[in-house]
Every structure is written in structure tokens, then in C-alpha cells.
């Protein structure tokens, strides 16, 4: 747009018209930008499907917040021996269980979330040897989410080493505390050298971390 300098003799009415139209354009531009920002803002929640929420990182967009907190960075099985499920389900020693919280708040709609185990690439113990057990802590009591299951039987989440251990959804406000345990299945073979078919997991490690993926409906 070309703007000309007013010559002497132009009346104030013409100046007022120019100022009025300029102000109107500014207001329209501001409103348009605000509208675009609102559209992008709301679309962000809709498009943020399966966004990982790790540690204490919080995702929020005015109406939605979702937070995942863990007490440690991961869980390892190192130099453990095969044990029965009845024993594994009660383990409370250091490094034998993994507590984490999920907190969420939403005014409208629903939040879906998946708790996913991400197996460390350095883990060399076979998936068929690892038992996984998840409970929810309610008033200091453990509620069973599922009975012990082999890691290999968990649903695959991605092309990586991720497996889904639990999925749920909520409306309003929630705070949930979960406890994860893992152990070597009692039927696992620790060492075998029959017919030169060597199986040796003694001293080997199986380590994982948890990711929580969330999206809004």
C-alpha cells in the first residue's frame, strides 16, 4: 500500500477517515491473529496423540494438564534368580518395585493414557523369562491391575521395544498411584549346556523405563 503525505488545504475530515480505516485494519488483524492462535491452540490438543509425558514434565493448554511422576529413573533385574509368582508379587526390597503417580485435570472431554514399558536396548535377557506385575495403590492397599504376565505376552506398542502394560481414561481430576514389579519367571533356565545349546543368563541384565502416552478426546 502507498501512503501519500497530505498537502496543505486537506481538511481534517479526510485525516479522520484515514485514521479510522487504519485503526479498523489494525483491529481486524489483531482479531484474526487471535482467532488463528485459538484454533492452533485447540488443535494442538487434538493433534497431540500419543505424546510422551515423562518424569515431571506437564502438558497443559488452559483446560488440560497431565503429569507423570516417578520415584526413580527405572527398574533393573540384575543377578536375580527365578522365583515363584507368589513371592514376586510381594517383593518390597530396594530395587524390587517401582512406584509412580499419574495426575490429571480436564474441564471438558476425556484424556486417554497408556502406560508403556520401554525395554533398554542393552538388555540381553530373553523376554520370555521376565514376569511383569502391576498394581494400583489405594489407601495404602494394593489393587491388582493384572496378574503376573510374561513380558513377551504384553501388547506391542511400537516398532521399538515398547509394550503396553495398562491403558485407561478419565474426566475431571485424578491422582493415581501405581506399583510395578518384575522378576525372573520360575520356569526360566539360567544355565544349560546340553548338546552344545548354551543358555546362560547368569550375571545378565534386563532394564526398562516407563513412558506414559496421553491424548485428549
N, C-alpha and C positions, 0 to 999 in steps of 0.2 A: 504494500500500500504506500502511495506517495502522499506526503503531508506538505502542504504549502504554507508559507508564512503569510499571515493576514496582512493585507495592506491597510494603510490608514484610511479611515472612512467606512470600513466594515462595521456594522452595528453589533451591539452586544448580544442581540438575539441569535445571530449566526454562531457566535462563540459558545453560547449556552447549548445550542443544538449539537455542536461538535463534542462538547464536554459530556452531554447526556448520552450520545451514542457511544462514545469511548468508554464511559462508565458501564453502560449496558453490556458492551462486549466483554469487559473485564469480569463482570458478574457471571455472564454466561460461561466464560472459560473456567472460572473457579468452580461453578456448579458442575460443569462437565467433568473436570478433573476429580471432583469429589465423588461423583457418580461412578466413574471408572474405578477409583480406588475402592469404593464399596463393593463393586462387582468382583474385582480381583480378590479382595479380602474374603468374601464369602465363598468364592470359587476355590480359594486355597484349601479350605477345609474339605470341600468335596473332592478335590483332586489329590489330597494328601493321603491316598490309600496306602496302607502298609508302610507308614513312616516309622522307623525305629525310634523308640523312646528309651534312651539308655541312661543308667545311673540317675542323676537328679536333674536332667535336662527337662524343661517343662515346655509343652507346646500350648499356646493359648491364642485365641482370636476373639477377645471380647466376651464371648459366650461359652467358650470351651477351654478347659485345662485338663491335662492328663500328665501324671507323673509316676515314674517308676524309681523306687529306691531299693538299694540292696545293701546288705551289711558287710559283704566282702566282694572282691572282684571276680570270683569264680569258684569252682569246686574241682578238686583233683582226686583221682584214685591212683595212689602210688604205693606199690608194695603191699597192697591189700590181698587177702586170701578169700576164697569162695566162702560165702555164708548163706544160711537159710533166710528166707523172706521174713520169718517171724522175728529174727534178730535184726535184720536190716531196717525193718520198719520202726524199730525203737531206738536206733542209734542217735545219740546226743553228744558224742565226744567232739573235740576240736577237729574241724575239717570233715566231719561226717555228715553234716547237714548244711543247708543253705537257706537262710530266711530273706525274704524280700517283700516289699509293700507296693501296692498299686493304689494310687489315689486319683480320683477323677471328679469333674464337675461339669455339668452341661445343663443349660436352661431349656433348650429345645432340641428335639431329636434324640438320637441314641449313639453311643460310642461302642463300637465293636473292638475287641482286642484279642490278640493271640500271644501266648507265652511260648517262646521258641528256644530250643536248645541249639546252640551253635558249637559243634564239635571242633576242637582245636586240630589244625592240620598235622600237628606233631604227635597226636595220639596214635598209638600203634596197636592198642588192644582191640580185638575184634568186637564189632557192635553186638554180636550175638552173646557176648559174655557179660554185658552190662545191664543191670536191673535199675529201673528208674521208678521213683515213688513220690507222688505229690499229695500234700495235704493242705488244708486251709486252717489257719489258727483263728478260732472264735472263742473269746472269753477264756483264753489260756488253754483251751482244749483243741485237739486236732480232729478235724473232719476230713475223712478220706475223699479225695477227688477221684482217684482211680487206684486200683490195686497194682502191686508191682508188675511192671511190664518190661520186656527186653527193649533196649534202645533200638534194635533193628526193626521192631514191630511198630514203632511210632510213625505217624504220617509224615512223609517228606514235605518240607515247606518250600524248598528252592533247590536249584541245581548244586548249591553248596552243601555243606554238611549239617544243614539245619533241619530240625524235626520239631513238629508241633506237639507240645505236651498238654496244652489246655487252651480253650478259647471260650470267651464269654462276652456279655454286653451289659450295659447299664444305662439308666436315665437318672437325672438328678445328681446327687452327690454320693460317692462311695469311698470307703477306705477298706482295702482287703489285704490281709497278710497271708503269705503262702510259705510253705516249707518244702524244700526239695531234698531228697536223699538219693544216693546212688551207691551201688555195691557190686561186687563180682558175684554172678549167679552161682548157686551151689553146685550146678551141674557142669561148670566150666572145667576144662582141662588146663592145668597150669603148666605141666611139662610132660611131654610124651615123645619117645624116640623110637617107637615101634616101626619097623620096616623102613627106617630112614625118613619117615614122615615126621619131622621135628615140629613140635608145638612148644613154644617157650615164651610165656608172658611174665615170667618172674622178673621183677625189677622194672617192668614196663609201666608206662603212664597213660592214663585216659583223662583228659581235661576238657572242660566245657566252659562256656559262659552263656548267660541268658540274655536274650533280646525280647523286648515286648513291642509288638507292632499294633498300631491303633489307627482307626479311621472312623469318621462320623457318617451316620446315615442321614 
